[in-house]
Amino acid sequence: QVQLVESGGGLVQAGGSLRLSCVVSGRTGRSYDMGWFRAAPGNEREFVAAINWSGGNTYYANSMKGRFTISRDNIKNTVYLQMNSLKPEDTAVYYCAAAASARQISVATVQYYDYWGQGTQVTVSS
């Protein structure tokens, strides 16, 4: 079993920054493709960013490019999401996800991932 725990959310003013962390525990003898998604109230989960198991490839939703950066530290079993120039529309619960194996579907889809964290709230005030 794999557990994902997110942290780093909070309240920030527009234009500010936050760094989210996701610690992977359990079956950590392997590396997983990792993703970040978010869900605003009443909305489905939306893709934010993803990173492959080695960290060599990253993927971003268009609206996050240039503002968000995903990275990982496989020694610490941790994935990060650095969020800069935050906007009120970035307000959402942010979820970390892990994929046990590569699939022939997009990393930007929830179906790509096997494990999910409980989420961390990010609120951006105007």
N, C-alpha and C positions, 0 to 999 in steps of 0.2 A: 504494500500500500504506500502511496505517496501523499504527503501532505504539503500544502502550499499556504504560507502565511504572509499576507501583505501588511505593510506598515508605511508610515510616512505621510498619510493623508492629513487633511486639516483645512482650516480656513485661511485664505490668502486674498489679498487685494488684487484687482486686475493689474496685469503687468508684472506680477510677482512670479516666484518660482517655487517649486516643490520637487523633492526627489522621493519617489516611491521605491520601496524594496520588497522583494518577494523571496523568502527563504524556502528552499525545497528540502524536505526531510523524508525519511523513510528509505525507499530504494534509491539511494544516491550513488550507487556504484556505477551508474551510467549517466550520460548527459542527455537532456531532453531538448527538443525544440521548445522555445518558450514564447508566450504571447501576452500582451496586455489588451484587455477590452474594457469598455466602460458602458454604463447604463444610466441614463438620466431617468428621473421619475416618469413612469408610464411608457418608457421606450424599451425596445429590445437591446440586447448587448451589441455594441458597435466596436469594430476592430480599431485598435489604436496603433499597435506596433508589434513586431515579432522579430525574433533572433534565432538563428539556427544553433545546433548543439555546440558548435565550435566557436561561435561568435563571429564567424567570418562573413556572414550574410545577415543583413538587416532589412526590414520591410516596414513601411509606414503608410498609414492612411494619408491621403492627399492633404487634408486639413491640418495635419500634425507635422508635416515635413518642415524642417527648419526651426521648429519650436521644441519638439520632443526628441529625446535621444534614448534609445534602448541599449543596454550593455549588460554584460554578465561577468561574474567571477566564479569560475567552476571550482576553484579551491574552496570558496566559501559557500558554494551551492546557492548563490544569490543572483537574482536578476534585478536590474534597476531600470527605472524610467525617470529620466530627468525632464522636467517640464518647465519651460521658460515662457515668458510673455503670455501668461495665462489670461484667459478671457472668461467672462461669466458663463458663456456657453460650454466651457469645459467642465462645469459643475456636473458631477456624476459620481456614482460608485465605480471605482476602478478595480478590475479583477485581473489576477494573474492566472495563467493557464499553462499546462505542460502537455506535450505530446510524446507518447511512449515510442512512437516510430513515425517515420515519414510516410505520408499518404499522397495519393495522386489527386489531391484537392488543394485548394488554396489555403495558405496559412492564415488568411484573413477571415476564415469561416470558423464558427464555433465548433463545427463537426470535426475539425482537424485535431482537436485537443481531447485528452482523456481525463485530465485532472484539473480541478479549479479550486481557487482559494475562496474565502468568504467575502473578500472585497474590503476596500478602504474608501471612506468618503472623502471626496475633494470638493470643496465649496469655494468658488471664486466670487468675491463681492465686487460690485461696480463702484 
